[in-house]
Amino acid sequence: MASYLDFESKIEKIQEEIVSAYAVSDFDAIDRYQKDLDKEVQKTYGALSDFQKLRLARHPDRPYALDYIRLLMTDAYEIHGDRAFRDDPAIVCYIGWIEGQKTMLIGEQKGRGIKNKIKRNFGMPNPEGYRKALRAVRMAEKFDIPVLMLIDTPGAYPGLGAEERGQSEAIARNLFEFASMKVPMISIVIGEGGSGGALAIGVADKLAMMRYSVFAVISPEGCSAILWNDPSKVEVATKALKITPEDLYSHHLIDDVLDEPLIGAHRDKETSAQVIKTYFLENVQALRALGVEEMLEQRYKKLTTVGAFSE
């Protein structure tokens, strides 16, 4: 059963009316309600606040990495373990085909349902998850396979064990090594991009965000707790952090904003997957045309010009 957020209540009501009309085969009513639905979708999603976009990025029905892997890849084979400690289910690595293009796909997986969320550690990777991702990317480089990375995490796991096993070193190692990999690297924020946990698989030739995704140095909840010690300031913190794709694109921190369906990826997973597929394949083709040396030089310039400062 679909889940609706509070600002989607009118859409939910119209959807229920459409279901009822289908049950009695009232096609005139279906057409009428469909027009009402289209108008309400335009009205609701055409004027979302930053906080509402954050809630959509965290929507329980939003497609996760494994959903996209099933929709995008054929003959997919999962790669497990970092060859040092264990397999981290919070990061999944698959090698397979995307419309004839052999691809290494790496994604952060939150999990659905209590049992699965616990298994996936709520999408918060440990160091071995990032080391597994690095192992997969090294393999992709060895066999000249383009890499697609799907970011969706509240952040890297901050537990004692993770810190003891070198969480910050694992993230830094990925940033360092991904910068010089000799294969096309495409990274897309599909939901929540949280701090270093997102950056660890975010160094790429192209970094894009889905329309209703967010990317932040800290969660709005954490920001409001630190700055104001007041959980009611979450909406203020969300706006101040500039975490939406539009804000980040305007500051040249991401390369592109991907137009998932206006009603959200959680309502149309297939179209959203097609958007990702098209973006990935087009950019792989463009990066291949550059040649390795020019691609690496372009990536270096992109990474070294991020941010701004004044003296």
Contacts in CASP RR format, 6 or more apart in sequence:
PFRMAT RR
TARGET T0000
AUTHOR 0000-0000-0000
METHOD contacts of the structure
MODEL  1
MASYLDFESKIEKIQEEIVSAYAVSDFDAIDRYQKDLDKEVQKTYGALSD
FQKLRLARHPDRPYALDYIRLLMTDAYEIHGDRAFRDDPAIVCYIGWIEG
QKTMLIGEQKGRGIKNKIKRNFGMPNPEGYRKALRAVRMAEKFDIPVLML
IDTPGAYPGLGAEERGQSEAIARNLFEFASMKVPMISIVIGEGGSGGALA
IGVADKLAMMRYSVFAVISPEGCSAILWNDPSKVEVATKALKITPEDLYS
HHLIDDVLDEPLIGAHRDKETSAQVIKTYFLENVQALRALGVEEMLEQRY
KKLTTVGAFSE
2 12 0 8 1.000
2 15 0 8 1.000
2 61 0 8 1.000
2 267 0 8 1.000
3 59 0 8 1.000
3 60 0 8 1.000
3 61 0 8 1.000
4 11 0 8 1.000
4 12 0 8 1.000
5 52 0 8 1.000
5 55 0 8 1.000
5 56 0 8 1.000
5 59 0 8 1.000
7 44 0 8 1.000
7 48 0 8 1.000
7 52 0 8 1.000
8 44 0 8 1.000
10 40 0 8 1.000
10 44 0 8 1.000
11 37 0 8 1.000
11 40 0 8 1.000
11 41 0 8 1.000
11 44 0 8 1.000
11 263 0 8 1.000
14 33 0 8 1.000
14 36 0 8 1.000
14 37 0 8 1.000
14 40 0 8 1.000
15 37 0 8 1.000
17 29 0 8 1.000
17 33 0 8 1.000
18 30 0 8 1.000
18 33 0 8 1.000
18 34 0 8 1.000
18 37 0 8 1.000
21 27 0 8 1.000
21 29 0 8 1.000
21 30 0 8 1.000
21 33 0 8 1.000
22 30 0 8 1.000
41 262 0 8 1.000
41 263 0 8 1.000
42 262 0 8 1.000
45 262 0 8 1.000
45 263 0 8 1.000
45 264 0 8 1.000
46 262 0 8 1.000
48 56 0 8 1.000
49 235 0 8 1.000
49 239 0 8 1.000
50 235 0 8 1.000
50 238 0 8 1.000
50 239 0 8 1.000
50 243 0 8 1.000
50 244 0 8 1.000
50 247 0 8 1.000
51 220 0 8 1.000
51 234 0 8 1.000
51 235 0 8 1.000
51 238 0 8 1.000
51 239 0 8 1.000
53 212 0 8 1.000
53 214 0 8 1.000
53 244 0 8 1.000
54 214 0 8 1.000
54 220 0 8 1.000
54 238 0 8 1.000
54 243 0 8 1.000
56 62 0 8 1.000
56 212 0 8 1.000
56 264 0 8 1.000
56 266 0 8 1.000
57 191 0 8 1.000
57 192 0 8 1.000
57 212 0 8 1.000
57 213 0 8 1.000
57 214 0 8 1.000
58 191 0 8 1.000
58 192 0 8 1.000
59 212 0 8 1.000
59 266 0 8 1.000
60 112 0 8 1.000
61 266 0 8 1.000
61 267 0 8 1.000
62 190 0 8 1.000
62 191 0 8 1.000
62 212 0 8 1.000
62 265 0 8 1.000
62 266 0 8 1.000
63 71 0 8 1.000
63 190 0 8 1.000
63 265 0 8 1.000
63 266 0 8 1.000
63 269 0 8 1.000
63 272 0 8 1.000
63 273 0 8 1.000
64 109 0 8 1.000
64 110 0 8 1.000
64 111 0 8 1.000
64 112 0 8 1.000
64 152 0 8 1.000
64 190 0 8 1.000
65 92 0 8 1.000
65 107 0 8 1.000
65 108 0 8 1.000
65 109 0 8 1.000
65 150 0 8 1.000
65 152 0 8 1.000
65 190 0 8 1.000
66 92 0 8 1.000
66 109 0 8 1.000
66 111 0 8 1.000
67 269 0 8 1.000
67 273 0 8 1.000
68 150 0 8 1.000
68 190 0 8 1.000
68 272 0 8 1.000
68 273 0 8 1.000
68 276 0 8 1.000
69 76 0 8 1.000
69 92 0 8 1.000
69 94 0 8 1.000
69 105 0 8 1.000
69 107 0 8 1.000
71 269 0 8 1.000
71 270 0 8 1.000
71 273 0 8 1.000
72 98 0 8 1.000
72 105 0 8 1.000
72 273 0 8 1.000
72 276 0 8 1.000
72 277 0 8 1.000
73 94 0 8 1.000
73 96 0 8 1.000
73 97 0 8 1.000
73 98 0 8 1.000
73 103 0 8 1.000
73 105 0 8 1.000
74 96 0 8 1.000
74 97 0 8 1.000
74 98 0 8 1.000
75 96 0 8 1.000
75 97 0 8 1.000
76 94 0 8 1.000
76 95 0 8 1.000
76 96 0 8 1.000
76 97 0 8 1.000
76 105 0 8 1.000
77 94 0 8 1.000
77 95 0 8 1.000
77 96 0 8 1.000
78 92 0 8 1.000
78 93 0 8 1.000
78 94 0 8 1.000
79 93 0 8 1.000
79 94 0 8 1.000
79 95 0 8 1.000
79 132 0 8 1.000
79 135 0 8 1.000
79 136 0 8 1.000
79 139 0 8 1.000
80 87 0 8 1.000
80 93 0 8 1.000
80 132 0 8 1.000
81 87 0 8 1.000
81 88 0 8 1.000
81 128 0 8 1.000
81 129 0 8 1.000
81 132 0 8 1.000
81 135 0 8 1.000
82 88 0 8 1.000
82 128 0 8 1.000
82 129 0 8 1.000
82 131 0 8 1.000
82 132 0 8 1.000
82 134 0 8 1.000
82 135 0 8 1.000
83 135 0 8 1.000
84 128 0 8 1.000
84 131 0 8 1.000
85 127 0 8 1.000
85 128 0 8 1.000
85 131 0 8 1.000
85 165 0 8 1.000
86 128 0 8 1.000
87 128 0 8 1.000
87 132 0 8 1.000
88 121 0 8 1.000
88 125 0 8 1.000
88 126 0 8 1.000
88 128 0 8 1.000
88 129 0 8 1.000
88 132 0 8 1.000
89 109 0 8 1.000
89 119 0 8 1.000
89 120 0 8 1.000
89 121 0 8 1.000
90 108 0 8 1.000
90 109 0 8 1.000
90 120 0 8 1.000
90 121 0 8 1.000
90 122 0 8 1.000
90 123 0 8 1.000
90 124 0 8 1.000
90 125 0 8 1.000
90 126 0 8 1.000
90 129 0 8 1.000
90 153 0 8 1.000
90 157 0 8 1.000
91 106 0 8 1.000
91 107 0 8 1.000
91 108 0 8 1.000
91 109 0 8 1.000
91 125 0 8 1.000
91 129 0 8 1.000
91 130 0 8 1.000
91 132 0 8 1.000
91 133 0 8 1.000
91 201 0 8 1.000
92 106 0 8 1.000
92 107 0 8 1.000
92 108 0 8 1.000
92 109 0 8 1.000
93 104 0 8 1.000
93 105 0 8 1.000
93 106 0 8 1.000
93 107 0 8 1.000
93 132 0 8 1.000
93 133 0 8 1.000
93 135 0 8 1.000
93 136 0 8 1.000
94 104 0 8 1.000
94 105 0 8 1.000
94 106 0 8 1.000
95 102 0 8 1.000
95 103 0 8 1.000
95 104 0 8 1.000
95 105 0 8 1.000
95 136 0 8 1.000
95 139 0 8 1.000
95 140 0 8 1.000
95 145 0 8 1.000
96 102 0 8 1.000
96 103 0 8 1.000
96 104 0 8 1.000
96 105 0 8 1.000
97 103 0 8 1.000
98 105 0 8 1.000
98 148 0 8 1.000
98 277 0 8 1.000
98 280 0 8 1.000
98 281 0 8 1.000
99 277 0 8 1.000
99 281 0 8 1.000
101 146 0 8 1.000
101 281 0 8 1.000
101 284 0 8 1.000
102 145 0 8 1.000
102 146 0 8 1.000
103 145 0 8 1.000
103 146 0 8 1.000
103 147 0 8 1.000
103 148 0 8 1.000
103 280 0 8 1.000
104 136 0 8 1.000
104 137 0 8 1.000
104 139 0 8 1.000
104 140 0 8 1.000
104 145 0 8 1.000
104 146 0 8 1.000
104 147 0 8 1.000
104 148 0 8 1.000
105 147 0 8 1.000
105 148 0 8 1.000
105 149 0 8 1.000
105 150 0 8 1.000
106 133 0 8 1.000
106 136 0 8 1.000
106 137 0 8 1.000
106 147 0 8 1.000
106 148 0 8 1.000
106 149 0 8 1.000
106 150 0 8 1.000
106 201 0 8 1.000
107 133 0 8 1.000
107 149 0 8 1.000
107 150 0 8 1.000
107 151 0 8 1.000
107 152 0 8 1.000
107 201 0 8 1.000
108 123 0 8 1.000
108 125 0 8 1.000
108 150 0 8 1.000
108 151 0 8 1.000
108 152 0 8 1.000
108 153 0 8 1.000
108 197 0 8 1.000
108 198 0 8 1.000
108 201 0 8 1.000
109 120 0 8 1.000
109 123 0 8 1.000
109 152 0 8 1.000
110 117 0 8 1.000
110 120 0 8 1.000
110 122 0 8 1.000
110 123 0 8 1.000
110 152 0 8 1.000
110 153 0 8 1.000
111 117 0 8 1.000
111 119 0 8 1.000
111 120 0 8 1.000
111 122 0 8 1.000
111 123 0 8 1.000
121 157 0 8 1.000
122 154 0 8 1.000
123 152 0 8 1.000
123 153 0 8 1.000
123 154 0 8 1.000
123 155 0 8 1.000
124 153 0 8 1.000
124 154 0 8 1.000
124 155 0 8 1.000
124 156 0 8 1.000
124 157 0 8 1.000
124 158 0 8 1.000
124 197 0 8 1.000
125 153 0 8 1.000
125 155 0 8 1.000
125 156 0 8 1.000
125 157 0 8 1.000
125 197 0 8 1.000
125 200 0 8 1.000
126 156 0 8 1.000
126 157 0 8 1.000
126 161 0 8 1.000
126 162 0 8 1.000
126 165 0 8 1.000
126 167 0 8 1.000
127 162 0 8 1.000
127 165 0 8 1.000
127 166 0 8 1.000
127 167 0 8 1.000
127 169 0 8 1.000
127 170 0 8 1.000
128 165 0 8 1.000
128 170 0 8 1.000
129 170 0 8 1.000
130 156 0 8 1.000
130 170 0 8 1.000
130 171 0 8 1.000
130 173 0 8 1.000
130 174 0 8 1.000
130 197 0 8 1.000
130 200 0 8 1.000
130 201 0 8 1.000
131 170 0 8 1.000
131 173 0 8 1.000
133 149 0 8 1.000
133 174 0 8 1.000
133 200 0 8 1.000
133 201 0 8 1.000
134 170 0 8 1.000
134 173 0 8 1.000
134 174 0 8 1.000
134 177 0 8 1.000
134 178 0 8 1.000
136 147 0 8 1.000
137 147 0 8 1.000
137 177 0 8 1.000
137 178 0 8 1.000
137 181 0 8 1.000
137 183 0 8 1.000
137 185 0 8 1.000
138 177 0 8 1.000
138 181 0 8 1.000
139 145 0 8 1.000
140 146 0 8 1.000
140 147 0 8 1.000
140 181 0 8 1.000
140 183 0 8 1.000
141 181 0 8 1.000
141 182 0 8 1.000
141 183 0 8 1.000
144 182 0 8 1.000
144 183 0 8 1.000
145 183 0 8 1.000
146 183 0 8 1.000
146 184 0 8 1.000
146 185 0 8 1.000
146 186 0 8 1.000
146 280 0 8 1.000
146 284 0 8 1.000
146 287 0 8 1.000
147 181 0 8 1.000
147 183 0 8 1.000
147 184 0 8 1.000
147 185 0 8 1.000
147 186 0 8 1.000
147 204 0 8 1.000
148 186 0 8 1.000
148 187 0 8 1.000
148 188 0 8 1.000
148 276 0 8 1.000
148 280 0 8 1.000
149 185 0 8 1.000
149 186 0 8 1.000
149 187 0 8 1.000
149 188 0 8 1.000
149 201 0 8 1.000
149 202 0 8 1.000
149 204 0 8 1.000
150 187 0 8 1.000
150 188 0 8 1.000
150 190 0 8 1.000
150 276 0 8 1.000
151 187 0 8 1.000
151 188 0 8 1.000
151 189 0 8 1.000
151 190 0 8 1.000
151 191 0 8 1.000
151 193 0 8 1.000
151 198 0 8 1.000
151 201 0 8 1.000
151 202 0 8 1.000
151 215 0 8 1.000
152 189 0 8 1.000
152 190 0 8 1.000
152 191 0 8 1.000
152 192 0 8 1.000
152 193 0 8 1.000
153 192 0 8 1.000
153 193 0 8 1.000
153 194 0 8 1.000
153 197 0 8 1.000
153 198 0 8 1.000
154 192 0 8 1.000
154 193 0 8 1.000
154 194 0 8 1.000
154 219 0 8 1.000
155 193 0 8 1.000
155 194 0 8 1.000
155 195 0 8 1.000
155 196 0 8 1.000
155 197 0 8 1.000
155 198 0 8 1.000
156 162 0 8 1.000
156 167 0 8 1.000
156 171 0 8 1.000
156 195 0 8 1.000
156 196 0 8 1.000
156 197 0 8 1.000
156 200 0 8 1.000
157 167 0 8 1.000
158 167 0 8 1.000
170 200 0 8 1.000
171 196 0 8 1.000
171 197 0 8 1.000
171 199 0 8 1.000
171 200 0 8 1.000
174 200 0 8 1.000
174 201 0 8 1.000
174 203 0 8 1.000
175 199 0 8 1.000
175 200 0 8 1.000
175 203 0 8 1.000
178 185 0 8 1.000
178 201 0 8 1.000
178 202 0 8 1.000
178 203 0 8 1.000
178 204 0 8 1.000
179 203 0 8 1.000
179 299 0 8 1.000
179 300 0 8 1.000
179 303 0 8 1.000
180 296 0 8 1.000
182 292 0 8 1.000
182 295 0 8 1.000
182 296 0 8 1.000
184 205 0 8 1.000
184 283 0 8 1.000
184 284 0 8 1.000
184 287 0 8 1.000
184 288 0 8 1.000
184 295 0 8 1.000
185 203 0 8 1.000
185 204 0 8 1.000
185 205 0 8 1.000
185 206 0 8 1.000
185 299 0 8 1.000
186 204 0 8 1.000
186 205 0 8 1.000
186 206 0 8 1.000
186 208 0 8 1.000
186 279 0 8 1.000
186 280 0 8 1.000
186 283 0 8 1.000
186 284 0 8 1.000
187 201 0 8 1.000
187 202 0 8 1.000
187 203 0 8 1.000
187 204 0 8 1.000
187 206 0 8 1.000
187 207 0 8 1.000
187 208 0 8 1.000
188 207 0 8 1.000
188 208 0 8 1.000
188 209 0 8 1.000
188 210 0 8 1.000
188 258 0 8 1.000
188 276 0 8 1.000
188 279 0 8 1.000
188 280 0 8 1.000
189 198 0 8 1.000
189 207 0 8 1.000
189 208 0 8 1.000
189 209 0 8 1.000
189 210 0 8 1.000
189 213 0 8 1.000
189 214 0 8 1.000
189 215 0 8 1.000
189 245 0 8 1.000
189 254 0 8 1.000
190 210 0 8 1.000
190 213 0 8 1.000
190 265 0 8 1.000
190 276 0 8 1.000
191 210 0 8 1.000
191 212 0 8 1.000
191 213 0 8 1.000
191 214 0 8 1.000
192 198 0 8 1.000
192 213 0 8 1.000
192 214 0 8 1.000
193 213 0 8 1.000
193 214 0 8 1.000
193 215 0 8 1.000
193 216 0 8 1.000
194 215 0 8 1.000
194 216 0 8 1.000
194 217 0 8 1.000
194 218 0 8 1.000
194 219 0 8 1.000
195 216 0 8 1.000
195 217 0 8 1.000
195 218 0 8 1.000
198 215 0 8 1.000
203 303 0 8 1.000
204 299 0 8 1.000
205 283 0 8 1.000
205 287 0 8 1.000
205 295 0 8 1.000
205 298 0 8 1.000
205 299 0 8 1.000
205 302 0 8 1.000
206 255 0 8 1.000
206 256 0 8 1.000
206 283 0 8 1.000
206 287 0 8 1.000
207 254 0 8 1.000
207 255 0 8 1.000
208 254 0 8 1.000
208 255 0 8 1.000
208 256 0 8 1.000
208 257 0 8 1.000
208 258 0 8 1.000
208 279 0 8 1.000
209 215 0 8 1.000
209 245 0 8 1.000
209 248 0 8 1.000
209 249 0 8 1.000
209 254 0 8 1.000
209 256 0 8 1.000
209 257 0 8 1.000
209 258 0 8 1.000
210 245 0 8 1.000
210 257 0 8 1.000
210 258 0 8 1.000
210 260 0 8 1.000
210 265 0 8 1.000
210 272 0 8 1.000
210 275 0 8 1.000
211 245 0 8 1.000
211 257 0 8 1.000
211 258 0 8 1.000
211 259 0 8 1.000
211 260 0 8 1.000
211 262 0 8 1.000
211 264 0 8 1.000
212 260 0 8 1.000
212 264 0 8 1.000
212 265 0 8 1.000
213 245 0 8 1.000
214 243 0 8 1.000
214 244 0 8 1.000
215 243 0 8 1.000
215 245 0 8 1.000
215 248 0 8 1.000
215 253 0 8 1.000
215 254 0 8 1.000
216 241 0 8 1.000
216 243 0 8 1.000
217 241 0 8 1.000
218 226 0 8 1.000
218 241 0 8 1.000
220 234 0 8 1.000
220 235 0 8 1.000
220 237 0 8 1.000
220 238 0 8 1.000
220 241 0 8 1.000
220 243 0 8 1.000
221 231 0 8 1.000
221 234 0 8 1.000
221 237 0 8 1.000
222 237 0 8 1.000
223 237 0 8 1.000
223 240 0 8 1.000
223 241 0 8 1.000
224 230 0 8 1.000
224 231 0 8 1.000
224 232 0 8 1.000
224 233 0 8 1.000
224 234 0 8 1.000
224 236 0 8 1.000
224 237 0 8 1.000
225 231 0 8 1.000
227 233 0 8 1.000
227 237 0 8 1.000
228 236 0 8 1.000
228 237 0 8 1.000
242 248 0 8 1.000
242 251 0 8 1.000
245 254 0 8 1.000
245 257 0 8 1.000
246 257 0 8 1.000
248 254 0 8 1.000
249 256 0 8 1.000
249 257 0 8 1.000
251 307 0 8 1.000
251 308 0 8 1.000
252 305 0 8 1.000
252 306 0 8 1.000
252 307 0 8 1.000
253 306 0 8 1.000
253 307 0 8 1.000
255 302 0 8 1.000
256 279 0 8 1.000
258 275 0 8 1.000
258 276 0 8 1.000
258 279 0 8 1.000
259 275 0 8 1.000
260 268 0 8 1.000
260 271 0 8 1.000
260 272 0 8 1.000
260 275 0 8 1.000
261 267 0 8 1.000
261 268 0 8 1.000
261 271 0 8 1.000
261 272 0 8 1.000
264 272 0 8 1.000
265 272 0 8 1.000
287 295 0 8 1.000
290 298 0 8 1.000
END
